[in-house]
Every structure is written in structure tokens, then in C-alpha cells.
Amino acid sequence: MSILQDPLAALRQAEWYLDNSALEVFAGAFDLAAGNLCRQTVEQVLLIICHFSSMPRHRYLRFDGTLRTSGELLRALDRHVEPSRTTHWVTAAQCGSRIHKLVRVRRTIAKWARILNEPSHFSIRARRTDANSLRKFIGVAQSWFDEKDKNVLVAIVNDVLSKGRFVAALGPEPLNIPQIRTRVVVRATDIGRNTDGKLTMTSAVPHAIISKRIPVRGRWPRVPVFLESTGDIAIGVEWINRHGNHIDVRDLRNVIAALSTTEQDRFALSRRLKRLGITLHYELADTPPVSVP
């Protein structure tokens, strides 16, 4: 299952398998398929908690980027966050209500991680996990999620696959909306002039939209990725100059100053403003620039 899969959709698909056993090619095939989706849903929950627990990434992801087993994740979450004596469970719960509600059922998660390990492997013995057990899990797991939680996974995937260039975060309470935080470079060419003659700054946030119906294949985009027709996810932007310094975009004078830190920057900005009909004068090398229409 794609890590971008909506967990509620996965549970609905698992339930469909259980409701349509008459379509099986061999007896128990759909029970196995449903069991795998249920187990992977537990793994998604553990990934969410691990990611927001301040846990070192190598403890929940292997070197090749694949997720470690449920047992490994549970043991990692039980460890203490040094130098405190607080476990990673507690640290994750402090990130907001969206994570706290999952941490609150950690014993139930651990129980089902153990039970659902069985239908994930070939066995020569009769299986104890049957359709009734899976239906019980589906009913329990559906209470763990709301429609916004799928976007927590979208944010985490962007964070992991970009190696931290795009950061998964959660917004303020009470909604605790999933977020993707990124940095966007502002250049002299982003300065413009509106119809009233006032200076403006326009800088786009590159991103990609992918289909919810087609599994992601090939190289992952180098920009933030969103699922089509998905709301309830925010993108937070920090504006920086090409040297990585923060820009306060609320004041255009600050923007101009941030784009004038080197001689090359000042030349590029002066040339851009000249095209807009504005002459830029610098009083001193270490003072903010003054623009003159």
C-alpha cells in the first residue's frame, strides 16, 4: 500500500474484502488481503507517532527508506528521550490533539500490531485471525482517524523524501491542521509594480499535485507534493534571499534591503527596478537602500 494511502479508505477497502468473500479465487484470500491492509494501517499510525516523537529517523526508517517492523517501532517509542526520562510516546503526544489521540490508545495499537502480524505471512497452520477479528479491528481503528489525518501522512512523506527540506508540522489548536513548511528564495525578478505604480513582490511556491487513483512511481518530485482534491492541509512559507537569510515580506523596504546584501545583488536589483521605471540609490554601503521613483 502506498504510504500516501488514506487510512480510512484502506479500512473501507478491507471491509469490502470481508463483505465479498464469494469473489475469492481461493478460500481465505480476501481475509489475507484485508489483514494486510489492517496491519499496514497500524504501521501508518506508528509512523505518525514516531515522526512527531523527536525520535532519530534511523530508528523508524531503514537505510533504504523503508519502514521498520511494528515491533521495532513499538520498542523505539518505549525508549526515553535523552537527557530526560520521558518516553517518545509522551513527546509525540505534546505535538497536539491530532497525535495525542493516537498515543492515548497505544496499548490497543500494540495489541493489534501483534495480532495482525499473523495474516501477513504464509502459514502451514490454521490461522487464528479470522474475518470476525478483522471486522473488530476495523471498527476500532475507524475511531482513531478523521478526514484530515490522511494529510498528516502526506506531510510526513514530503519531509522524509525531501530529507527535511520540507518539514511536516501541525497547526494550532483546536484544528491542529497538518502542514508542510518550506523555504522559498526571493529574487530581484520577483519585484514588480501594480497598476497604481506601487512596488509589489510576487513569488510562487512550486508544488506538484498527484493522483489519488494512480500509485506513485519513479523519482519523487523535488517540490512539495499534494494529493488531488485534498483540502485541510496548509503550507507554511519562510521567505529567504539567495544567501539563506530570512526576509520579512511585510515591509517592502526590508525586502529591498535583503536583496541588496552584496554588490552582485545590488546590481541585479538596480537593473530590475530600472526596468520598472525606478532608480535605486544607496546612501552608504551598510545602510538600507533608498528607492526614488
MOHURA-V777883 format. One record per residue. N is the residue number from 1. RES is the residue in three letters. SS is DSSP state (~ for helix, > for strand, _ for the rest). OMEGA is omega in whole degrees, 0 to 359 (NA if undefined). D_FIRST is the distance of its C-alpha to the first C-alpha in Angstrom with 1 decimal. Layout:
BEGIN
[[N;RES;SS;OMEGA;D_FIRST] [N;RES;SS;OMEGA;D_FIRST]]
END
This chain:
BEGIN
[[1;MET;_;176;0.0] [2;SER;_;179;3.8] [3;ILE;_;177;6.2] [4;LEU;_;182;8.2] [5;GLN;_;175;6.8] [6;ASP;_;182;10.0] [7;PRO;~;178;10.1] [8;LEU;~;177;12.9] [9;ALA;~;178;11.3] [10;ALA;~;178;8.6] [11;LEU;~;177;11.9] [12;ARG;~;178;13.7] [13;GLN;~;178;11.5] [14;ALA;~;179;12.0] [15;GLU;~;177;15.6] [16;TRP;~;178;15.8] [17;TYR;~;182;15.0] [18;LEU;~;180;17.7] [19;ASP;~;186;20.1] [20;ASN;_;181;20.0] [21;SER;~;179;20.6] [22;ALA;~;181;23.5] [23;LEU;~;182;21.2] [24;GLU;_;172;20.0] [25;VAL;_;173;21.1] [26;PHE;_;186;21.8] [27;ALA;_;178;22.5] [28;GLY;_;183;19.7] [29;ALA;~;182;16.8] [30;PHE;~;173;15.4] [31;ASP;~;179;16.1] [32;LEU;~;180;14.0] [33;ALA;~;179;11.0] [34;ALA;~;179;11.7] [35;GLY;~;178;12.4] [36;ASN;~;178;9.1] [37;LEU;~;179;7.5] [38;CYS;~;179;10.7] [39;ARG;~;181;10.6] [40;GLN;~;175;7.4] [41;THR;~;175;9.3] [42;VAL;~;179;12.3] [43;GLU;~;177;10.9] [44;GLN;~;178;10.3] [45;VAL;~;181;13.9] [46;LEU;~;176;15.2] [47;LEU;~;180;14.0] [48;ILE;~;182;15.8] [49;ILE;~;180;18.8] [50;CYS;~;186;19.1] [51;HIS;~;182;19.0] [52;PHE;_;184;21.8] [53;SER;_;186;23.7] [54;SER;_;179;25.6] [55;MET;_;173;24.1] [56;PRO;_;189;24.3] [57;ARG;~;183;21.1] [58;HIS;~;179;21.5] [59;ARG;~;177;21.4] [60;TYR;_;174;17.7] [61;LEU;>;175;16.4] [62;ARG;_;182;17.6] [63;PHE;_;181;19.7] [64;ASP;_;177;17.1] [65;GLY;_;178;15.0] [66;THR;_;182;12.3] [67;LEU;>;176;12.2] [68;ARG;_;183;14.9] [69;THR;_;181;14.9] [70;SER;~;179;15.4] [71;GLY;~;178;19.1] [72;GLU;~;181;19.6] [73;LEU;~;179;18.4] [74;LEU;~;179;20.6] [75;ARG;~;179;23.5] [76;ALA;~;180;23.1] [77;LEU;~;179;23.3] [78;ASP;~;181;26.4] [79;ARG;_;181;28.2] [80;HIS;>;176;30.8] [81;VAL;>;181;30.8] [82;GLU;_;5;33.9] [83;PRO;_;181;36.7] [84;SER;_;176;36.2] [85;ARG;_;179;35.6] [86;THR;>;179;32.8] [87;THR;>;178;29.4] [88;HIS;~;175;26.2] [89;TRP;~;183;25.4] [90;VAL;~;179;28.5] [91;THR;~;179;28.0] [92;ALA;~;182;24.6] [93;ALA;~;181;26.3] [94;GLN;_;181;28.9] [95;CYS;_;178;26.6] [96;GLY;_;186;27.0] [97;SER;~;183;26.3] [98;ARG;~;177;22.6] [99;ILE;~;182;22.0] [100;HIS;~;181;25.0] [101;LYS;~;177;23.7] [102;LEU;~;178;20.8] [103;VAL;~;182;23.2] [104;ARG;_;181;25.5] [105;VAL;_;185;23.4] [106;ARG;~;179;22.7] [107;ARG;~;177;24.3] [108;THR;~;178;22.3] [109;ILE;~;180;19.0] [110;ALA;~;179;20.5] [111;LYS;~;183;21.6] [112;TRP;~;174;18.3] [113;ALA;~;179;16.6] [114;ARG;~;182;19.4] [115;ILE;~;186;19.2] [116;LEU;_;175;15.5] [117;ASN;_;184;15.8] [118;GLU;~;183;17.7] [119;PRO;~;181;15.3] [120;SER;~;184;13.0] [121;HIS;_;175;15.9] [122;PHE;_;182;18.4] [123;SER;_;176;21.6] [124;ILE;_;178;25.2] [125;ARG;_;177;26.1] [126;ALA;_;183;25.7] [127;ARG;_;177;22.7] [128;ARG;_;181;23.7] [129;THR;_;182;20.5] [130;ASP;_;183;21.0] [131;ALA;~;180;20.2] [132;ASN;~;178;22.6] [133;SER;~;182;21.0] [134;LEU;~;177;17.5] [135;ARG;~;178;19.3] [136;LYS;~;178;21.1] [137;PHE;~;182;18.0] [138;ILE;~;179;16.6] [139;GLY;~;179;20.1] [140;VAL;~;186;20.3] [141;ALA;~;179;16.9] [142;GLN;~;179;17.7] [143;SER;~;181;20.7] [144;TRP;~;192;19.0] [145;PHE;_;163;17.7] [146;ASP;_;186;19.4] [147;GLU;_;181;18.4] [148;LYS;_;188;18.9] [149;ASP;_;178;16.5] [150;LYS;~;181;13.5] [151;ASN;~;171;15.9] [152;VAL;~;178;16.3] [153;LEU;~;178;12.8] [154;VAL;~;180;13.9] [155;ALA;~;181;17.1] [156;ILE;~;180;15.8] [157;VAL;~;177;13.6] [158;ASN;~;180;16.9] [159;ASP;~;184;18.9] [160;VAL;~;186;17.1] [161;LEU;~;175;16.8] [162;SER;_;182;20.3] [163;LYS;_;173;21.6] [164;GLY;_;177;23.2] [165;ARG;_;175;24.8] [166;PHE;_;191;22.9] [167;VAL;>;174;23.0] [168;ALA;>;181;20.9] [169;ALA;>;178;23.4] [170;LEU;>;183;24.3] [171;GLY;_;183;27.3] [172;PRO;_;176;30.3] [173;GLU;_;9;30.6] [174;PRO;_;185;30.6] [175;LEU;_;178;27.5] [176;ASN;_;186;26.0] [177;ILE;_;175;24.1] [178;PRO;>;182;21.3] [179;GLN;>;167;22.8] [180;ILE;>;180;22.4] [181;ARG;>;182;25.7] [182;THR;>;178;27.0] [183;ARG;>;181;30.3] [184;VAL;>;181;32.0] [185;VAL;>;176;35.1] [186;VAL;_;181;38.1] [187;ARG;_;181;40.5] [188;ALA;~;181;44.0] [189;THR;~;178;42.8] [190;ASP;~;177;40.9] [191;ILE;>;180;44.3] [192;GLY;>;181;45.8] [193;ARG;>;181;48.5] [194;ASN;_;184;48.3] [195;THR;_;177;50.8] [196;ASP;_;179;52.9] [197;GLY;_;181;53.3] [198;LYS;_;178;51.3] [199;LEU;>;178;48.9] [200;THR;>;174;45.2] [201;MET;>;179;42.0] [202;THR;_;179;39.0] [203;SER;_;183;35.9] [204;ALA;_;174;32.5] [205;VAL;_;180;29.2] [206;PRO;_;178;27.0] [207;HIS;>;179;23.4] [208;ALA;>;176;20.8] [209;ILE;>;180;19.1] [210;ILE;>;183;15.8] [211;SER;_;174;14.7] [212;LYS;_;185;12.2] [213;ARG;_;185;12.2] [214;ILE;_;179;11.6] [215;PRO;_;180;8.7] [216;VAL;_;179;10.6] [217;ARG;_;174;12.5] [218;GLY;_;185;15.7] [219;ARG;_;179;17.5] [220;TRP;_;180;16.5] [221;PRO;_;180;19.4] [222;ARG;_;178;22.2] [223;VAL;_;176;22.5] [224;PRO;>;184;20.8] [225;VAL;>;177;17.8] [226;PHE;>;174;17.4] [227;LEU;>;180;15.4] [228;GLU;_;177;17.8] [229;SER;_;181;19.8] [230;THR;_;175;18.8] [231;GLY;_;175;21.8] [232;ASP;_;170;22.5] [233;ILE;>;184;21.7] [234;ALA;>;174;24.6] [235;ILE;>;179;25.5] [236;GLY;>;186;28.3] [237;VAL;>;168;30.4] [238;GLU;>;181;33.1] [239;TRP;>;181;35.5] [240;ILE;>;172;37.0] [241;ASN;_;186;39.5] [242;ARG;_;177;39.0] [243;HIS;_;178;40.2] [244;GLY;_;181;37.4] [245;ASN;_;181;39.9] [246;HIS;>;177;39.0] [247;ILE;_;173;40.6] [248;ASP;_;187;41.8] [249;VAL;_;180;41.3] [250;ARG;_;181;43.3] [251;ASP;_;184;46.5] [252;LEU;~;177;47.1] [253;ARG;~;178;49.7] [254;ASN;~;178;47.1] [255;VAL;~;180;44.9] [256;ILE;~;179;47.9] [257;ALA;~;181;48.8] [258;ALA;~;179;45.3] [259;LEU;_;184;45.5] [260;SER;_;187;48.9] [261;THR;_;178;48.4] [262;THR;_;179;49.6] [263;GLU;~;178;52.2] [264;GLN;~;178;49.5] [265;ASP;~;182;47.7] [266;ARG;~;178;51.0] [267;PHE;~;181;51.9] [268;ALA;~;180;48.6] [269;LEU;~;179;48.9] [270;SER;~;180;52.6] [271;ARG;~;179;51.9] [272;ARG;~;182;49.2] [273;LEU;~;178;51.4] [274;LYS;~;177;54.4] [275;ARG;~;179;52.5] [276;LEU;_;178;52.1] [277;GLY;_;182;55.8] [278;ILE;_;176;55.8] [279;THR;>;183;57.6] [280;LEU;>;178;56.2] [281;HIS;>;176;58.7] [282;TYR;_;182;58.1] [283;GLU;_;177;60.9] [284;LEU;_;183;60.1] [285;ALA;_;186;57.5] [286;ASP;_;179;56.0] [287;THR;_;178;56.2] [288;PRO;_;181;53.8] [289;PRO;_;177;54.5] [290;VAL;>;181;56.6] [291;SER;>;180;56.0] [292;VAL;>;180;58.9] [293;PRO;_;NA;58.5]]
END
